[in-house]
Every structure is written in C-alpha cells, then in structure tokens.
Amino acid sequence: MSTDQPNQSHATAWVVSIIGALVLYVGSAGPVSGLIKNGTIPESQSVLVIKFYAPIQWLYDNTPTPLRDPLNAYEVWWINALDKP
C-alpha cells in the first residue's frame, strides 16, 4: 500500500508540470506578440519566435473554438500595453 503513494505523487507532479508548461506556453504568446509588434524582438529573431508559436496560430486559424475571441483580445491587450510611445 505504501509503494503506490510515491508513484501516484510522481504521476501527479508530471501531470501538473505538463499542464503548467502548456498554460505558460499559451500565456506567453501575448507578450511575445507585443514585443514583436513594437520592435523589441528584431526581425531576424522574430522568424524563429513565430515558428515556435506556430501551433497556437494553427489552432487559432483552423479550429472553431470559444477561446478564439479571448485569445485575440489577450494578444491585442499585450500589443497595446507594450506599444512604444
């Protein structure tokens, strides 16, 4: 009975870590969009960054999702928040 507990806690830690990484990945797309739009991320590096976030863009473009409008609003908010004066 006591041998199941460590395996279960390891599995839980992995699940939480994976979910957390996915949330951070999606959540970081907004600030990165703002940094690209305002020129903080140079054009030469933005190509790599855009490729890194291509799965999010593909999902946005190809799946009907109720998250499309909130994701768009989140990105626009970051673009406006990081706009250089």
Secondary structure, DSSP 4 states (H G I P E B T S, - for coil): -TTHHHHHHHHHHHHHHHHHHHHHHHHHHHHHHHHHHTTSS-HHHHHHHHHHTHHHHHHHHHS--TTHHHHHHHHHHHHHHT---
